[in-house]
Amino acid sequence: MTAPPLTAEPPAGFASLPRDCHGGAVDLPAAQQQLDGLGALPRLAWGLETFAAGLALTTSFGIQSAVLLHMVSELTVRAGGRQVPVIWVDTGYLPAETYRYAEQLHGLLGFDLRVVQAQISPARMEALHGRLWESGSLEDLDFYNRLRKVEPLDRAFQDLGVRCWASGVRGGQTDHRRSMAPLEVVRGLWSLRPLLSWSRKDVFYYMEQHGLPQHPLFEQGYSTVGDWHSSGPDDGSASGRATRFGGLKQECGIHLPGLMGEGI
């Protein structure tokens, strides 16, 4: 068991942040110091102890997603069966391999999966706005990501009463993520990063150790995968997140700061 949640009066500018499961304010500097000294699973356990039913996990069912999904399943066993909701934003444009991989991992690990989607269908979006990812416009790509990813996720957070969400981001993935801390404020909620200091090798060895299946596109040279139209294999000239979004950007907006409902 980890230490009890650290609470204090919120710092200036953070008075409206969600409180812990006991109604106390989270002391961010103290929490960050504590989390810095913990491994990935203890960080996730800290989130459950601190926020209880207010904790959720997000997943994309991408290349490394099996690691955190396995950990949340392990945590469920340790917590006597208390489930952590796992939120999956299905954009409607994921590769067929990702949909099949999601079914495989859900059947194997049995987590509490919540699938969320945009309020506008892919066909209607394309009829009204065109194939936004094809224009070469960063503004169109931002609009696409807000419609299909950020807004559905924020809506799910509100519907589930989420106070803190854990994700599998790693510091080495993008320039923005390199500056992240284990616990920060993102769009009005606490964002917990259990795998922040992990490398690609750490991910690979964990999956090997626990017999977790690889995403089918891993064998085709993908080190990251999102929508089919905005993902590609490492080709020698680009690798990792540089292969995403046509090279226009590295982040879809989910992990960028802002107010709830503002998207990116």
Buried (B, 14 or more C-beta within 10 A) or exposed (E): EBEEBBBEEBEEEEEEBBBBBEEBBBBBEEBBEBBEEBEBBBBBBBBBBBBBBBBBBBBBBBBBBBBBBBBBBBBBEEBEEBBBBBBBBBBEBBBEBBEEBBEBBBEBBEBBBBEBBBEBEBEEBEEEBEEBBEBEEEEBBBBBBBBBBBBBBBBBBEEBEBBBBBBBBBBBBBEBBEEBBBBBBBBBBBBBBBBBBBEBEBBBEBBEEEEBEBBBBBEEEBBBBBBBBBBBBBEEEEBBBBBBBBEBBBBBBBBBEBEEEBBB
